[in-house]
Amino acid sequence: MTTITIGLPIYNSSLYLGDTIQSIINQSFTDWELWVVDDGSTDSSVSIAQSFTDSRIKVIADGKNKGQSARLNQICQMAVGKYVARMDADDIMTVDRLQTQCDFLKDHPRVDVISSFAYSIDIHNKIKGMRKASRMPETLQEAVRGFPIVHPTVMARREWFLANPYNEQLLRVQDYELWLRTMSTSTFAVIERPLLFYREIGLPYRNKYLRSSAEIRSVLRQQYRHQLGRKKLYQVMATTARNDALYSIFNLFKSEDQLLLRRSQRLDREKQIIAQKLLDQAIIK
C-alpha cells in the first residue's frame, strides 16, 4: 500500500509547474503517488506534467473546468495512500516535507490534520519571509478571524478527507470553510518549521483577495450567523470590507506586495541564505 498520495490540481500553471513537480520527485521520502488533475487548462500545463516519466506520477486531463474543490475531492476519492498531502501548482516542497509530516502523523495518532510553517517566495524563487503562525483558535469567534494553516502545507489521514469533503460551491475559501466546519470534531497541529515555499509575492492578488472576502462573508451569513450572533457577525463583515478597501488602495499604488509581506516574518541574511539553499536543493534536476 502506498503511504502518501499527493494531490495536485492544476489550471494554467505552466510557469511554475515544472519546479513544483521536481520538488516532489526530489523528496527524501519515496513511497508516494502523485495525482496531477487538470481543470481545463488552455496552456501547456498538461504537457509539462506528462513530460515527467516517473511511474509514480499520474496525470488526468478530462478537458472540463470543475473548480479546485471538486478536483480535490476527486483526488481524495482516487487516492490509495494512507495520508493525503495538499500541494498547489506554483509552490515548492522542502526535500523533507513528506518524511517530516508522515512521521508526525505516525507519532501522533490523534491528530487528523498537520500543516507547517512556510517560506514566502516571489515569482523569481527568491525568499521573502516566513509564514509562522501556529496558535489554533479555541472558539468559533476566534476561528472566523482565520486559522494558522497555509492550505498547501496540509497533510491529513485519507479517511478524514473522505469524511470531510470540500464544499464544491466555493471557489476560493474552501479550506477556511472546511476548518470551520470540522474544528469541533477534529484535531489540527502545525509543525513549527517551514516545509513549503509558498509563492505569493509578485503575483496578481487583489481580485483573488476580493473574491475570497466575498465568499467568507457568504459562508458566515449562511452557516454561522446564529452561532456568532449579530454583533460578532457585523464586526467580521466590517473587518473584511475594510481590508478589501485597503487592498484596493495598495493595488492602485502598485504596493500590494507590502501588504502580503506583513503576514510574514522577515529573515536575517544568514537565515535567508540557508532558506535559499534549501529551495535550490528542492528543485535541482
PAPA-582310 format. One line per field, with one value per residue: x, y, z of N, C-alpha, C in turn. Coordinates in Angstrom, 3 decimals. Layout:
BEGIN
npx X; ...
npy Y; ...
npz Z; ...
capx X; ...
capy Y; ...
capz Z; ...
cpx X; ...
cpy Y; ...
cpz Z; ...
END
This chain:
BEGIN
npx 0.838; 0.575; 2.055; 1.693; -0.463; -0.204; -1.930; -2.460; -4.018; -4.342; -4.357; -3.855; -1.036; 1.560; 3.882; 5.205; 4.938; 6.777; 8.923; 7.480; 6.642; 9.152; 10.171; 8.712; 9.501; 12.088; 11.894; 12.941; 11.538; 10.125; 7.924; 5.364; 2.498; 1.575; -1.079; -1.825; -4.168; -5.828; -7.688; -9.057; -7.144; -5.741; -3.248; 0.146; 0.200; -0.647; 0.961; 3.467; 3.266; 2.948; 5.425; 7.132; 8.524; 8.355; 7.040; 5.364; 3.824; 0.697; -1.390; -4.293; -6.544; -9.408; -10.508; -12.457; -13.747; -14.048; -13.468; -11.377; -12.138; -13.805; -11.951; -10.086; -11.637; -12.084; -9.488; -9.050; -10.893; -9.747; -7.340; -4.903; -3.196; -2.256; -2.104; -2.984; -1.539; -1.633; -1.034; -0.093; 0.071; 2.031; 3.825; 6.557; 8.043; 10.014; 12.793; 12.391; 9.751; 7.546; 8.483; 8.779; 6.166; 4.749; 6.008; 5.224; 2.401; 2.297; 3.430; 1.637; -1.214; -3.754; -3.995; -5.547; -5.107; -2.229; -0.162; 2.255; 4.879; 5.768; 7.926; 7.776; 7.778; 8.853; 7.993; 10.307; 11.536; 12.724; 13.477; 11.328; 10.354; 8.880; 6.067; 4.595; 2.578; 0.988; -0.780; -3.720; -7.157; -9.557; -12.245; -15.274; -15.641; -13.032; -11.996; -13.205; -11.733; -9.582; -7.418; -4.269; -3.170; -1.544; -2.820; -1.690; 0.277; -0.783; -1.235; -3.191; -5.016; -6.278; -8.861; -9.980; -10.194; -11.998; -14.267; -14.770; -15.417; -14.446; -16.312; -17.909; -19.124; -17.684; -15.135; -12.808; -12.361; -12.425; -10.862; -10.873; -13.622; -13.794; -12.099; -13.503; -15.884; -15.093; -13.677; -14.613; -14.711; -12.342; -8.728; -6.144; -2.792; 0.376; 3.482; 6.328; 8.215; 9.430; 8.108; 7.465; 7.677; 6.033; 4.424; 3.753; 4.450; 4.558; 2.695; -0.473; -2.926; -5.085; -7.760; -8.217; -8.158; -10.393; -12.465; -12.199; -12.820; -15.504; -16.609; -16.069; -17.730; -20.181; -20.213; -20.192; -22.569; -24.502; -24.050; -23.191; -24.327; -26.192; -24.815; -22.673; -23.844; -25.441; -23.843; -21.100; -20.989; -21.437; -19.109; -17.080; -17.824; -17.524; -14.770; -13.682; -14.641; -13.334; -10.691; -10.801; -11.017; -8.565; -6.712; -7.386; -6.628; -3.833; -3.220; -3.827; -1.735; 0.291; 1.514; 0.914; 2.313; 3.517; 1.561; 1.144; 3.634; 3.536; 2.320; 4.238; 7.225; 10.201; 13.402; 16.724; 19.915; 21.552; 19.737; 18.136; 19.876; 20.327; 17.717; 17.378; 19.229; 18.029; 15.746; 16.883; 18.019; 15.719; 14.638; 16.487; 17.689
npy -1.201; 2.184; 4.872; 7.732; 9.884; 12.466; 15.329; 17.264; 19.660; 21.371; 24.389; 26.177; 26.424; 26.610; 28.195; 27.642; 24.975; 22.945; 23.189; 22.686; 19.966; 18.776; 19.222; 17.434; 14.973; 15.024; 14.405; 13.161; 11.106; 8.325; 6.715; 7.346; 8.486; 10.583; 12.538; 14.405; 16.568; 18.014; 21.011; 21.860; 23.354; 25.804; 26.261; 25.071; 23.299; 20.590; 19.108; 19.644; 18.361; 15.745; 15.303; 14.362; 11.330; 9.613; 6.783; 6.987; 9.153; 10.325; 11.533; 13.327; 14.535; 15.790; 17.795; 19.402; 22.120; 22.242; 23.362; 23.985; 22.814; 20.648; 19.120; 18.521; 16.902; 14.834; 13.808; 12.826; 10.762; 9.025; 8.419; 6.194; 6.218; 6.137; 8.570; 11.885; 14.455; 17.946; 20.177; 23.002; 24.283; 26.154; 26.168; 24.959; 22.090; 21.550; 19.284; 17.400; 17.424; 15.510; 13.274; 14.362; 15.176; 12.793; 11.199; 12.665; 12.310; 9.567; 9.392; 10.796; 9.766; 10.814; 13.169; 14.699; 16.413; 17.859; 20.690; 23.188; 25.654; 28.101; 29.197; 32.359; 33.173; 34.802; 35.508; 34.858; 32.839; 33.720; 34.096; 35.663; 35.891; 34.439; 32.511; 31.943; 31.407; 29.636; 29.148; 27.569; 28.393; 28.470; 28.814; 29.377; 32.074; 33.039; 31.559; 32.455; 34.583; 33.533; 30.728; 29.297; 28.014; 27.239; 26.438; 24.681; 23.371; 21.271; 17.976; 15.102; 12.408; 9.953; 8.936; 10.966; 13.095; 11.925; 11.698; 14.321; 16.197; 18.793; 21.824; 22.094; 24.248; 26.445; 28.577; 29.839; 29.903; 27.345; 25.892; 27.435; 27.277; 24.522; 24.095; 25.553; 24.081; 21.632; 21.986; 21.452; 18.743; 17.657; 17.252; 19.503; 20.372; 22.132; 21.969; 23.472; 24.643; 25.614; 23.854; 24.216; 26.193; 28.988; 30.521; 33.819; 36.543; 39.107; 38.038; 38.612; 39.689; 41.079; 40.718; 38.040; 38.202; 39.840; 38.221; 36.097; 37.329; 37.998; 35.442; 34.486; 36.163; 35.300; 32.577; 32.872; 34.311; 32.499; 30.080; 30.482; 32.610; 32.557; 31.228; 32.934; 35.342; 38.566; 40.874; 40.011; 38.911; 41.204; 42.643; 41.049; 41.138; 43.885; 44.157; 42.595; 44.033; 46.475; 45.631; 44.859; 47.368; 48.421; 46.721; 47.323; 49.988; 49.816; 48.250; 50.012; 51.795; 50.178; 48.700; 46.352; 44.055; 44.815; 44.602; 41.834; 40.979; 41.759; 39.717; 37.900; 36.882; 38.684; 37.566; 37.287; 37.916; 35.598; 33.478; 33.760; 33.091; 30.399; 29.401; 29.918; 28.162; 25.758; 25.882; 25.849; 23.316; 21.802; 21.853; 20.981; 19.280
npz 0.000; -0.874; 0.902; 0.947; -0.752; -3.039; -3.783; -6.580; -8.021; -11.120; -13.052; -15.831; -15.248; -16.157; -15.819; -13.385; -12.798; -13.459; -11.591; -9.282; -9.516; -9.760; -7.205; -5.767; -6.815; -5.850; -3.175; 0.026; 1.157; -0.365; -0.901; -2.413; -4.308; -7.005; -7.936; -10.605; -11.506; -14.039; -14.601; -16.892; -18.354; -20.589; -21.430; -21.569; -19.451; -19.030; -20.833; -19.758; -17.272; -18.198; -19.269; -17.374; -16.463; -14.351; -12.794; -10.652; -10.980; -11.943; -14.433; -15.061; -17.420; -18.329; -19.775; -18.688; -16.682; -13.464; -11.034; -8.139; -5.664; -6.347; -7.754; -5.763; -4.080; -5.894; -6.165; -3.573; -3.553; -5.413; -4.280; -2.903; -0.847; 2.630; 3.808; 2.730; 0.946; 0.480; -2.271; -4.153; -7.533; -7.968; -5.941; -3.831; -2.409; 0.552; 0.716; 2.695; 3.396; 3.099; 4.544; 7.128; 7.843; 7.592; 9.554; 11.790; 11.862; 12.249; 14.776; 16.300; 16.759; 17.270; 15.962; 13.245; 11.063; 9.751; 9.438; 8.421; 9.016; 6.486; 3.877; 2.377; -1.011; -4.088; -7.565; -8.791; -7.456; -5.078; -1.649; 0.636; 3.204; 6.198; 6.881; 9.901; 11.824; 14.504; 16.587; 17.426; 16.991; 19.636; 19.898; 17.987; 17.555; 17.624; 15.520; 13.140; 12.418; 11.196; 10.442; 11.476; 9.180; 6.304; 3.346; 1.193; 2.689; 4.005; 5.329; 5.708; 7.226; 5.022; 5.430; 6.914; 5.083; 3.306; 4.890; 5.339; 3.028; 0.653; 0.199; -2.719; -3.861; -3.337; -4.523; -3.692; -0.844; 0.204; 1.991; 4.381; 5.035; 5.437; 7.658; 9.630; 9.693; 10.686; 13.046; 15.645; 15.836; 15.094; 15.191; 14.879; 13.934; 13.889; 12.402; 13.549; 11.712; 8.464; 5.718; 3.163; 0.216; -0.379; -2.913; -3.412; -3.577; -5.892; -7.583; -9.180; -6.966; -5.908; -7.027; -6.414; -3.656; -3.110; -4.072; -2.312; 0.146; -0.286; -0.460; 2.116; 3.671; 2.694; 3.501; 6.313; 6.770; 5.827; 7.207; 9.865; 11.222; 13.338; 15.378; 15.789; 16.410; 16.098; 16.595; 16.561; 13.997; 12.444; 13.104; 11.962; 9.263; 8.794; 9.179; 7.078; 4.895; 5.277; 4.957; 2.282; 1.036; 1.772; 0.461; -2.152; -2.354; -1.914; -4.116; -6.169; -5.966; -6.669; -4.630; -3.481; -2.697; -0.339; 1.612; 1.618; 2.519; 5.140; 6.445; 6.899; 8.632; 8.633; 7.505; 8.779; 7.165; 7.211; 7.743; 5.519; 3.440; 4.028; 3.678; 0.951; -0.165; 0.539; -1.041; -3.630; -3.551; -3.465; -6.038; -7.817; -10.691
capx 0.000; 1.298; 1.895; 1.219; -0.966; -0.075; -2.970; -2.002; -4.896; -3.653; -5.122; -2.970; 0.045; 2.784; 5.053; 5.902; 4.609; 7.967; 9.609; 6.607; 6.737; 10.531; 10.362; 8.087; 10.414; 13.304; 11.618; 13.703; 10.573; 9.888; 6.732; 4.247; 1.916; 1.167; -2.173; -1.910; -5.502; -6.014; -9.052; -9.426; -6.115; -5.613; -1.830; 0.907; 0.314; -0.783; 2.143; 4.569; 3.075; 3.161; 6.832; 7.820; 8.339; 8.305; 5.835; 4.505; 3.052; -0.479; -1.951; -5.662; -6.995; -10.678; -10.940; -13.536; -13.394; -14.963; -13.078; -10.399; -12.771; -14.231; -10.753; -9.514; -12.474; -11.809; -8.191; -9.222; -11.611; -8.839; -6.123; -4.717; -2.282; -2.776; -2.187; -3.121; -0.834; -2.034; 0.030; -0.539; 0.898; 3.102; 4.615; 7.698; 8.255; 11.357; 13.043; 11.986; 8.378; 6.721; 9.007; 8.519; 4.742; 4.373; 6.486; 4.404; 1.098; 2.509; 3.744; 0.523; -2.380; -4.989; -4.009; -6.172; -4.573; -0.972; 0.352; 3.600; 5.280; 6.107; 8.675; 7.128; 8.702; 8.305; 7.870; 11.654; 12.043; 13.519; 12.882; 10.902; 9.975; 8.388; 4.741; 4.866; 1.529; 0.787; -1.777; -5.033; -8.287; -10.264; -13.681; -15.709; -15.425; -11.631; -11.708; -13.670; -10.684; -8.590; -6.658; -2.838; -2.896; -1.314; -3.518; -0.861; 1.180; -1.582; -1.325; -4.203; -5.359; -7.212; -10.210; -10.500; -10.612; -13.195; -15.383; -14.952; -15.080; -14.506; -17.558; -17.640; -19.729; -16.738; -14.021; -11.607; -12.130; -12.850; -10.111; -11.424; -14.917; -13.568; -11.576; -14.606; -16.879; -14.571; -12.825; -15.130; -14.643; -11.051; -7.535; -5.197; -1.495; 1.283; 4.920; 6.836; 9.323; 8.914; 8.212; 6.945; 7.950; 4.692; 4.605; 2.707; 4.934; 4.693; 1.535; -1.669; -3.605; -6.257; -9.032; -8.376; -8.474; -11.771; -13.360; -12.130; -13.567; -16.927; -17.013; -16.063; -18.954; -21.305; -20.167; -20.568; -24.001; -25.362; -23.842; -22.759; -24.830; -26.852; -23.801; -21.834; -24.612; -25.472; -22.744; -19.851; -21.081; -21.246; -17.699; -16.293; -18.176; -16.911; -13.325; -13.364; -14.903; -12.238; -9.496; -10.995; -10.682; -7.122; -6.028; -7.651; -5.799; -2.438; -3.119; -3.848; -0.395; 1.226; 2.237; 0.185; 3.240; 3.826; 0.549; 1.408; 4.837; 3.213; 1.882; 5.418; 8.338; 11.415; 14.538; 18.024; 20.637; 22.029; 18.600; 17.675; 20.812; 20.034; 16.444; 17.568; 19.913; 17.032; 14.897; 17.660; 18.148; 14.424; 14.222; 17.602; 17.365
capy 0.000; 3.453; 5.598; 9.107; 10.402; 13.920; 15.862; 18.485; 20.183; 22.406; 25.170; 27.166; 26.509; 26.254; 28.978; 27.135; 23.575; 22.104; 23.213; 22.047; 18.510; 18.377; 19.197; 16.193; 13.899; 15.122; 14.131; 12.102; 10.024; 7.903; 5.880; 8.238; 8.615; 11.952; 12.732; 15.730; 16.601; 19.281; 21.542; 22.543; 24.333; 26.154; 26.471; 23.827; 22.629; 19.137; 18.549; 19.722; 17.264; 14.472; 15.162; 13.629; 9.908; 8.849; 5.949; 7.336; 10.338; 10.032; 12.781; 13.239; 15.740; 15.478; 18.953; 20.123; 23.084; 21.965; 24.100; 23.307; 21.999; 19.389; 18.343; 17.989; 15.765; 13.765; 13.216; 12.043; 9.537; 8.150; 8.175; 4.897; 6.428; 6.247; 10.008; 12.707; 15.732; 19.007; 20.894; 23.886; 24.129; 27.148; 26.088; 24.035; 21.397; 21.229; 17.879; 16.514; 17.693; 14.311; 12.455; 15.025; 15.144; 11.389; 10.797; 13.319; 11.653; 8.245; 9.560; 11.477; 9.135; 11.568; 14.333; 14.426; 17.284; 18.509; 21.667; 23.615; 26.986; 28.155; 30.341; 33.161; 33.403; 35.613; 34.852; 34.502; 31.854; 34.385; 34.056; 36.980; 35.877; 33.165; 32.456; 31.069; 31.345; 28.250; 29.006; 27.196; 29.030; 27.571; 29.049; 29.821; 33.518; 33.213; 30.866; 33.186; 35.549; 32.818; 29.627; 29.377; 26.897; 27.535; 25.282; 23.670; 22.642; 20.300; 16.540; 14.548; 10.995; 9.862; 8.745; 12.261; 13.830; 11.296; 12.014; 15.774; 16.719; 20.229; 22.372; 22.331; 25.510; 27.519; 28.626; 30.432; 29.714; 26.004; 25.455; 28.173; 26.688; 23.168; 24.158; 25.960; 23.013; 20.436; 22.293; 20.892; 17.281; 17.241; 17.767; 20.107; 20.724; 22.825; 21.763; 24.842; 24.982; 25.664; 22.663; 24.585; 27.519; 29.437; 31.599; 34.832; 37.888; 39.389; 37.529; 39.461; 39.150; 41.855; 40.107; 36.820; 38.597; 40.328; 37.067; 35.339; 38.073; 37.856; 34.083; 34.393; 36.792; 34.428; 31.401; 33.260; 34.662; 31.354; 28.920; 30.731; 33.871; 32.337; 30.876; 34.090; 36.460; 39.708; 41.804; 39.436; 38.799; 42.547; 43.001; 40.330; 41.711; 45.213; 43.980; 42.137; 45.147; 47.434; 45.053; 44.960; 48.732; 48.594; 46.036; 48.052; 51.199; 49.413; 47.794; 51.206; 52.389; 49.106; 48.361; 45.211; 43.120; 45.257; 44.023; 40.404; 40.788; 41.981; 38.445; 37.058; 37.373; 38.906; 36.733; 37.939; 37.489; 34.220; 32.573; 33.861; 32.317; 28.987; 29.080; 29.909; 26.910; 24.699; 25.958; 25.376; 21.870; 21.186; 21.811; 20.582; 18.130
capz 0.000; -0.911; 2.159; 0.777; -2.027; -3.173; -4.661; -7.250; -9.071; -11.900; -14.027; -16.473; -14.264; -16.871; -15.421; -12.201; -12.555; -13.546; -10.305; -8.290; -9.642; -9.464; -5.750; -5.275; -7.206; -5.037; -1.768; 0.683; 1.324; -1.747; -1.053; -2.677; -5.636; -7.286; -8.874; -11.219; -12.117; -14.744; -14.508; -18.132; -18.731; -22.007; -21.722; -21.726; -18.153; -19.137; -21.490; -18.791; -16.312; -18.883; -19.653; -16.303; -16.757; -13.101; -12.799; -9.513; -11.357; -12.757; -14.943; -15.577; -18.109; -18.989; -20.541; -18.012; -15.641; -12.358; -9.851; -7.307; -4.628; -6.959; -8.102; -4.522; -3.686; -6.854; -5.805; -2.342; -3.917; -6.161; -3.505; -2.231; 0.257; 3.989; 4.046; 1.527; 1.083; -0.440; -2.966; -5.230; -8.722; -8.061; -4.715; -3.846; -1.141; 1.020; 0.378; 3.779; 3.817; 3.230; 5.639; 8.402; 8.172; 7.762; 10.878; 12.806; 11.948; 12.848; 16.194; 16.964; 16.135; 17.497; 15.072; 11.950; 10.010; 10.123; 8.482; 8.806; 8.596; 5.060; 3.370; 1.349; -2.122; -5.170; -8.862; -9.246; -6.491; -4.060; -0.323; 1.083; 4.609; 6.697; 7.493; 11.045; 12.836; 14.926; 17.644; 16.923; 17.677; 20.545; 19.769; 16.662; 17.485; 17.252; 14.256; 11.966; 12.061; 10.401; 11.011; 11.153; 8.283; 4.887; 2.780; 0.515; 3.590; 4.761; 5.123; 6.599; 7.009; 3.891; 5.943; 7.353; 3.894; 2.745; 5.780; 5.379; 1.689; 0.413; -0.327; -4.131; -4.279; -3.051; -5.458; -3.117; 0.601; 0.574; 3.172; 5.525; 5.378; 5.937; 9.036; 10.499; 9.781; 11.355; 14.194; 16.893; 15.811; 14.550; 15.850; 13.949; 14.511; 12.981; 12.602; 13.656; 10.816; 7.094; 4.871; 1.853; -0.313; -0.753; -3.876; -3.314; -3.845; -7.314; -8.310; -9.042; -5.797; -5.475; -7.405; -5.619; -2.290; -3.061; -4.214; -1.063; 1.157; -0.574; -0.102; 3.574; 4.162; 2.336; 4.381; 7.675; 6.791; 5.569; 8.079; 11.237; 11.764; 14.620; 16.370; 16.060; 16.929; 15.191; 16.838; 16.081; 12.544; 11.909; 13.268; 10.958; 7.961; 8.686; 9.040; 5.721; 3.970; 5.453; 4.334; 0.831; 0.638; 1.958; -0.637; -3.390; -2.340; -2.125; -5.501; -7.010; -5.921; -7.012; -3.404; -2.924; -2.074; 1.013; 2.483; 1.732; 3.331; 6.549; 7.035; 7.062; 9.441; 7.851; 7.879; 8.673; 5.965; 7.343; 7.581; 4.141; 2.618; 4.291; 3.041; -0.499; -0.491; 0.647; -2.230; -4.775; -3.394; -3.686; -7.446; -8.660; -11.562
cpx 0.874; 1.030; 1.249; 0.721; -0.827; -1.101; -2.568; -2.986; -4.186; -4.631; -4.223; -1.768; 1.425; 4.031; 5.875; 5.744; 5.825; 8.721; 8.787; 6.751; 8.145; 10.776; 9.709; 8.979; 11.640; 13.078; 12.494; 12.833; 10.088; 8.607; 5.497; 3.710; 1.472; 0.052; -2.160; -3.224; -5.736; -7.476; -9.397; -8.431; -6.112; -4.172; -1.135; 1.046; 0.289; 0.455; 3.364; 4.462; 3.382; 4.617; 7.658; 7.491; 8.305; 6.982; 4.889; 3.586; 1.924; -1.137; -3.342; -6.041; -8.259; -11.244; -12.012; -12.980; -14.413; -14.654; -12.185; -11.041; -13.186; -13.030; -10.095; -10.328; -12.247; -10.514; -8.335; -9.962; -10.688; -7.639; -6.096; -3.795; -2.984; -2.987; -2.325; -2.470; -1.345; -0.814; -0.608; 0.505; 1.968; 3.976; 5.686; 7.827; 9.726; 11.558; 12.572; 10.538; 7.584; 7.178; 8.629; 7.050; 4.236; 4.789; 5.622; 3.062; 1.209; 2.704; 2.605; -0.791; -3.695; -5.080; -4.576; -5.481; -3.309; -0.594; 1.733; 3.768; 5.619; 6.967; 7.822; 8.147; 8.026; 8.317; 9.224; 12.323; 12.978; 12.765; 12.553; 10.519; 9.475; 6.999; 4.828; 3.824; 1.269; -0.307; -3.146; -6.132; -9.037; -11.771; -14.005; -15.449; -13.972; -11.382; -12.130; -12.649; -9.557; -7.884; -5.183; -2.402; -2.725; -1.767; -2.600; 0.182; 0.489; -1.328; -2.328; -4.400; -6.437; -8.661; -10.829; -10.987; -11.890; -14.429; -15.724; -14.584; -15.150; -15.884; -17.321; -18.308; -18.760; -15.543; -12.725; -11.341; -12.616; -12.111; -10.645; -12.747; -14.749; -13.047; -12.681; -15.569; -16.404; -13.831; -13.304; -15.004; -13.286; -9.910; -6.539; -3.883; -0.641; 2.716; 5.595; 8.188; 8.819; 9.161; 7.733; 7.428; 6.664; 4.801; 3.433; 3.172; 5.163; 3.554; 0.370; -2.583; -4.927; -7.563; -9.292; -8.788; -9.929; -12.768; -13.377; -12.946; -15.067; -17.423; -17.025; -17.337; -20.166; -21.367; -20.657; -22.050; -24.875; -25.257; -23.635; -23.361; -25.507; -25.834; -22.941; -22.598; -24.464; -24.255; -21.430; -19.859; -20.841; -19.775; -16.830; -16.565; -17.491; -15.407; -12.952; -13.597; -13.793; -10.957; -9.599; -10.577; -9.178; -6.345; -6.218; -6.787; -4.335; -2.231; -3.056; -2.464; 0.710; 2.115; 1.615; 1.098; 3.578; 2.816; 0.796; 2.610; 4.575; 2.746; 3.055; 6.431; 9.553; 12.552; 15.815; 18.803; 21.077; 20.893; 18.064; 18.575; 20.550; 18.754; 16.590; 18.277; 18.943; 16.114; 15.639; 17.813; 16.848; 14.086; 15.369; 17.246; 18.540
cpy 1.253; 4.236; 6.960; 9.331; 11.914; 14.383; 17.194; 18.875; 21.314; 23.108; 26.277; 27.479; 26.342; 26.984; 28.308; 25.633; 22.661; 22.040; 22.513; 20.538; 18.030; 18.305; 17.975; 15.000; 13.865; 14.824; 13.001; 10.881; 9.613; 7.101; 6.763; 8.013; 10.060; 11.952; 14.189; 15.764; 17.979; 19.701; 22.388; 23.599; 24.571; 26.454; 25.108; 23.026; 21.105; 18.511; 18.614; 18.581; 15.916; 14.249; 14.449; 12.147; 9.030; 8.093; 6.261; 8.516; 9.938; 11.348; 12.522; 14.569; 15.401; 16.659; 19.796; 21.082; 22.954; 22.766; 23.279; 22.396; 20.635; 18.510; 17.767; 16.799; 14.574; 13.045; 12.346; 10.729; 8.545; 7.706; 6.772; 5.038; 6.474; 7.709; 10.719; 14.056; 16.704; 19.642; 21.790; 23.916; 25.192; 27.168; 25.007; 23.395; 21.435; 19.731; 16.918; 16.712; 16.408; 13.444; 13.052; 14.928; 13.723; 10.887; 11.398; 12.619; 10.248; 8.354; 10.194; 10.962; 9.888; 12.825; 13.928; 15.157; 17.961; 19.497; 22.105; 25.102; 26.927; 29.371; 31.046; 33.453; 34.235; 34.830; 34.429; 33.492; 32.471; 34.393; 35.465; 37.039; 34.508; 33.346; 31.471; 31.140; 29.891; 28.078; 28.716; 27.929; 28.010; 27.719; 29.475; 31.313; 33.840; 32.685; 31.673; 34.239; 34.870; 31.733; 29.777; 28.242; 27.423; 26.298; 24.265; 22.997; 21.462; 18.866; 16.007; 13.069; 10.913; 9.714; 10.062; 13.071; 13.239; 11.611; 13.495; 16.388; 18.241; 20.615; 22.791; 23.591; 26.678; 27.442; 29.071; 30.025; 28.337; 25.480; 26.125; 27.552; 25.293; 23.190; 24.574; 24.806; 21.853; 20.714; 21.659; 19.379; 16.758; 17.863; 18.227; 20.383; 21.392; 22.470; 23.117; 25.022; 24.890; 24.359; 22.943; 25.985; 27.990; 30.669; 32.580; 36.232; 38.070; 38.860; 38.501; 38.887; 39.844; 41.148; 38.816; 37.156; 39.045; 39.186; 36.239; 36.025; 37.918; 36.466; 33.889; 34.995; 35.920; 33.205; 31.760; 33.609; 33.424; 30.264; 29.251; 31.988; 33.686; 32.017; 32.075; 35.211; 37.675; 40.612; 41.278; 39.317; 40.158; 42.960; 42.341; 40.887; 43.055; 45.102; 43.544; 43.248; 46.200; 46.926; 45.065; 46.335; 48.974; 47.952; 46.783; 49.305; 50.854; 48.935; 48.983; 51.842; 51.350; 48.728; 47.154; 44.244; 43.517; 44.723; 42.537; 40.138; 40.997; 40.705; 37.532; 37.714; 37.545; 38.038; 37.551; 37.308; 36.030; 33.223; 32.606; 33.062; 30.820; 28.563; 29.003; 28.637; 25.727; 24.693; 25.435; 23.859; 21.168; 20.996; 21.399; 19.341; 17.167
cpz 0.000; 0.367; 1.957; -0.648; -2.010; -4.186; -5.241; -8.349; -9.807; -12.825; -14.559; -15.576; -14.882; -16.365; -14.321; -11.989; -12.590; -12.231; -9.228; -8.333; -9.336; -7.958; -5.114; -5.601; -6.305; -3.555; -1.221; 0.949; -0.062; -1.968; -1.232; -4.091; -5.790; -8.321; -9.343; -11.991; -12.723; -14.709; -15.727; -18.566; -20.234; -22.372; -21.808; -20.422; -18.276; -19.778; -20.582; -17.791; -16.959; -19.280; -18.585; -16.445; -15.511; -13.023; -11.647; -9.833; -12.305; -13.143; -15.509; -16.195; -18.883; -19.765; -19.880; -16.958; -14.513; -11.101; -8.935; -6.266; -5.175; -7.286; -6.854; -4.018; -4.600; -6.505; -4.567; -2.616; -4.633; -5.335; -2.910; -1.030; 1.596; 4.349; 2.706; 1.810; 0.031; -1.082; -4.013; -6.335; -8.882; -6.812; -4.828; -2.459; -0.744; 0.839; 1.464; 4.208; 4.073; 4.398; 6.994; 8.785; 8.365; 9.149; 11.980; 12.965; 12.533; 14.356; 16.981; 16.369; 16.331; 16.631; 13.721; 10.810; 10.530; 9.027; 8.958; 8.545; 7.102; 4.781; 2.319; 0.252; -3.201; -6.482; -9.431; -8.302; -5.450; -2.726; 0.137; 2.558; 5.011; 7.311; 8.651; 12.154; 13.224; 15.969; 17.047; 17.682; 18.521; 20.446; 18.343; 16.490; 17.128; 15.847; 13.034; 11.533; 11.292; 11.171; 10.634; 10.234; 6.866; 4.112; 2.085; 1.393; 4.258; 4.327; 6.137; 6.306; 5.923; 4.371; 6.395; 6.156; 3.294; 3.584; 5.790; 4.031; 1.641; -0.123; -1.779; -4.669; -4.103; -3.991; -4.800; -1.666; 1.067; 1.804; 4.440; 5.982; 5.968; 7.363; 10.010; 10.748; 10.643; 12.656; 15.498; 16.969; 15.368; 15.347; 14.794; 14.682; 13.440; 13.360; 12.509; 12.952; 9.385; 6.335; 3.450; 1.503; -0.990; -1.647; -3.796; -3.707; -5.342; -8.165; -8.164; -7.963; -5.474; -5.781; -6.633; -4.193; -2.171; -3.202; -2.932; 0.031; 0.952; -0.184; 1.407; 4.148; 3.870; 3.253; 5.780; 7.767; 6.702; 6.632; 9.553; 11.871; 13.128; 15.711; 16.747; 16.754; 16.033; 15.346; 16.268; 14.568; 11.899; 11.998; 12.206; 9.567; 7.755; 8.490; 7.634; 4.698; 4.065; 4.800; 2.811; 0.325; 0.727; 0.822; -1.953; -3.476; -2.604; -3.555; -6.455; -7.086; -6.154; -5.817; -2.706; -2.183; -0.639; 2.016; 2.696; 2.630; 4.807; 7.234; 7.349; 7.992; 8.541; 8.391; 7.823; 7.520; 6.039; 7.122; 6.158; 3.197; 2.791; 3.575; 1.526; -0.951; -0.427; -0.571; -3.452; -4.742; -3.772; -5.165; -8.380; -9.463; -11.639
END
